[in-house]
Each structure stands twice: as structure tokens, then as C-alpha cells.
Amino acid sequence: MKKLPLLLIAILASASIGAHAQGMRAEVGKPLQQASELLRAGKAREALAKAREADAVGGKTAAEQTVIDRMKAAAAQRAGDSGTAIQALESLYGRVGGSEQGQIAEQLASAYAQARNNAKATEWVNKAVAAGNNGSGIRQLQSYLQSASGDYSAIARDSAGAVSAAEQAGRRPEEGDLLRLQDAQLRMGNNAGYLATLEKLLAYYPKKDYWNAYLGRLPRKAGFSGRYALDVLRLRLASGTLSKTEDFMEMAQLALQAGLPAEGRRIIDEGFKSGALGSGPEAARHQRLKDLAVKKEAESRAALASQAADAAKEASGDELVKVGYTMVTSGQVGEGIKLIEQGIAKGGLKHPDDAKLRLGMAMLQDGKSKQKAVQTLRSVTGKEGAAEIARLWTVVGS
């Protein structure tokens, strides 16, 4: 259990000494002042002894007792004396109000958790929340206690509530809340929920670790189609998480197989640039693949115009979409977008959502209307993977 910061009480104690110095009797104020100086010097046990000296004075006023309890709590916690800290904090709790009461309750919850009394710790967490303390510290402590009790459903419920409240308020959810929700979902075997939360982490905190985790799990999601294998690798390349030689080789080969040699050649070039390709015992193989891609790209460019004319004669728009996206990957982005749009308008598509996905990706590459590209990508639905791929491209493009 990670200790919460103790500086707050020490500051409050020192401030109280200064504020009440004139009205405080010397036999109380002097040892407290010494305790404050000792605490600042890192001598917690000596500071605690001085606080106890002040506490031993008879006839203390309520104001004097409040300052003594602050100092005892701070010194005892620094000294590792949780029993004394708890006693002082509980005495202090009843004599403060407002937001400070919530802070004292959090300190008590932490102290009881450190003493392995989770029942009392939970009691004080609830009091902290009731007093208006909903900070990240109290949420972390609450999750720790729920986790210690094995109540992952409670962690998931509370974390999901915090995430939802933030989103409804137009705020970015706390990363810690998303991580706690994700962990609880994983422990409960809620794989769909885990993946959905991981997607939120990507949207709000697009770190490479989250990209790796999400893209590693996505192909194993129930119903995910193998025809999106190249799309997953595209996202790895775009997110900076494609690094292995075999991944560059697989991606280039998939692009060539899909009739996208210009994309395949660019992937190979990127692999050579990064050092993943072009060296080692397979260097000659890498070069042969590059030569093939260059050859196929030249042939594709020469045939694109006639392919577009033939596609326009087809009953469905599938070929128009295919040729249009080939143009996009060949650098003819504007012309390619027009063909994809014509194919979608013609209809009869085998996979309509795939066509919208390609259109959105092409629009992102075009860069003329990012908002329109994002709107197109967000309109992609389907249960085979197109919707997830489209949402991830909105993250990459943001």
C-alpha cells in the first residue's frame, strides 16, 4: 500500500502554531514550535516526543488541542507510529469542518490501510467521500481496498462511473480511472469490456504501450475478420509500434497481394530506413522483395487508367472502390477519392463498410477536410472489424 502524502498535515500544524502563537500558552507553544522545527529537519520521533510534551500540559483549550493533534498526527505518521497517528487524527476529525474534514478522513483511511485494518479503512474512505473528497488519492485508496477484498465488480462499477461522469462533463477521464476499470474487467474475464476501455485509453492517452496492447488483442476479438490483417499492420506503422523485421515483411507482402504495390514499396522503404530490413542473413531476400515491389508498382501505374475505365462498366461499385484506393496509395489521392465515392454511389457492394473505411482513410491522407474524414470514419459500422479500425484512424488522425 503506497503511503499518501503527509506534508499537508505538517503544513497545517505549522500554520496553526503561527496563527495561534499569541493566544497559546508558552508551555504549549514552545514544545510545539520545537516539534515543527524537528519535523522539518526529518527528526520525526523527536518531533513526536515534543508534541506529547505539549499534550501533557493540563487545562488545554480547544484551539491548543487542535494544534497539538495536528502536530502529533504529522510526526507520528512520519515516525511510522500508526496507532498514535490514528488517535490524533480521529480526535482532530471531530473538531474541523469543510474540505479539511474530507482530507483528515483520507489520512485516517490511509493509516488504517497501512495498519492492515481494511474494514476501518473502508469506513473512513466512505466518510471522506461523504465530506466531498473525490480526489484521485481517495479513489486509488478505494480501489486498493476493493481489490484487497476481491470485489472487482465494485471497482469496475465505481471506475466506470467516474469515467462516465468525466465524459458527460466534457472532460478527459483520469488515466488512473481507466486503468483501474481495465484491470477489473480483465480480472473478471470481461474481454469485450477490457478492449473497449483500452480503446478509450488510446483515444485519451495515445501511448505506444496502449497501442501495442490494443492491436495485439484486436485480431483475437470474436468476429474479427482476417481480411483486416493489413489494416492492423497499417495502424502499427502509423502509431510507431511496427518494428520487427518479420512485421515489415508480412505487411509488404500483404500489400502486394492486395494489389497495392506502391504501398508495399513504401513499407519496404520504411523498413530499410529503420534498419529492420536490408541487413543480416535475409538482406538479399529483402532486396528481392523491394525489386519486385518497384516492378509491380510501375506495372500498376501504367494500368490504372484502363482499370478505372473497366471498373466503371461493372454492375457493382466494388471495382471502382478497389481501383480508387489503389490510386490513393499511388499518390493520386484526389482522383482515387472520386472513384471510391463513385463506387459507393453505384452500390451493390460486397462490404459497404469497407468502402467507407477506405474513403475515410483516403480523406485523412488528402488532408483537405479532416473533419469530413473523421465524420466518414465515424459512420463506419459492422461487427467484423471495420468499425474498430475506423475509430482507431480517428485517433491517429487527431
C-alpha angles and dihedrals in degrees: 000000000000114000118241118235112279098192093096096067092044090053092047091049093050091045091051091052090053094045095049099034094109095048096040121094115245094239088060101033098048098057090042091053089050090048090053092052092047091050091052088051091054094251098130099163092051089047090052091052090054091048089053089050089057091046091055092063111106128235096027119181121233090253092052091049091051092054091045092052092049091053094043091051094049095045094043093051091048089048093049093245098137094171094059091041092053092048092051094044093049090050089048095047093067093053102049131067144191121029092343090068089059090050093049090049089053091051090050092049089051092047093051091046090053088050088053092243097132095168092060090040090056090048091056093044088057091049090050091053091046088053090055100263105140097148126139091260094059091044091052091049091047091052091047091054093046090049091049088055092046091241097142092154088063091049090050092047095048095042092047089050092052092048092048093047091052093049093048089051090052093249131128108254117245112267089226092057091051092048092049091049091048093049092049092049091050092050091049092050093245096147095167091052091045091054092046091052091046088054089054090050088054092049094049101028108023098192124159092242090059092046090052093048095047098043090045091057101036097079089053093053113119110267095012109146123229090224087080094061091106090048091056090052090047088057091048090053093046093048094048094245098113107097112130121101092228091053093054090048093048093047093049092048093048090051091051091048090051090055094253103122095157090058090045091053092050091050090052091047089052090050091052091046093052093045093243089113132037100045140075129036092316095053093109091052090051090052092049090053090050092050090050092050092050091050093047091047092055091049091048094051091051092051101042097092094051091043090054091051091050092046091055089061094055119106093230129047095236096102092046089055092047095048091042093056090046087056090050092054089047091058098260091113100156094047090045093052090053091053093048090050090049090051092051091047092050090055129191089114120167092213109019093178091054089056092052089047091054091046092052092047090049091050090052089052091048090055095199097112113017091171092055090047091053091047090052093049092048090054091062113108134166135113101245098077107280093106093052093046091049093050091050091054089056087058093048090047095048 
